[in-house]
Amino acid sequence: MQSSSLAAPTHWQRWVTPVLAVLGMAGLAIALWLIPPEQTLGNVIKVIFLHGALVRVALLAFAAAGVLSLGFLLTRRIAWYAWAMAVQKGAVMLWIVYALTSSISTWLSWGEWVAWDEPRVRASVHVLWFSVACLLLALWMGNRIFAAVVNLLVTVVTWTLIRGATIIRHPFDPIGASGSETYQTLYWVMVAALLLLAGLLVRWWYDRELVKLRE
């Protein structure tokens, strides 16, 4: 069965969604362009800011997927499951992009692609393979209860690993502790832009997940 949103695009899909996507990409690009070079890192700070914004948005997405999955387990409503899977896909994609920017920023800052001696980096790598493996397993199994439980597990593991990782070389909250209103403002603009873009992608996945579930 085809949903009306896919059979006949709505006004939202025709105009609002593309406009929001352009605004999100423009906001992200402008924020990156306006970030001033840092005294020590120079323009590498731009990659580090993107890296920091991505990890924040990805962690929020993993948390949201866990809450939505719990909602499905309690209510058994299809919409909850569709949202949970859509958000989980978005979270995994964000984490993959975050991992790539992390490697780039690590190379530019420390001269190595993966700083294995840094506990925060090792935790990020574990989240990467675990979340990807769990998502693929859930999609392969095709069982809603199993997928929801796995999503919850990924949420717990992700937050436990990242929040529990100690820091050796990686600075603790460098943007929040910078004291620069310019840096902090541009960082939050990047976070908002990424949230907007991720939300649009998640909505696209939700529509298709809902159609698949109702066929």
PyMOL commands that set and color helices and strands:
alter all, ss='L'
color gray80, all
select helices_A, chain A and resi 4-7+11-34+44-75+78-110+119-141+144-164+181-214
alter helices_A, ss='H'
color red, helices_A
deselect
rebuild
show_as cartoon
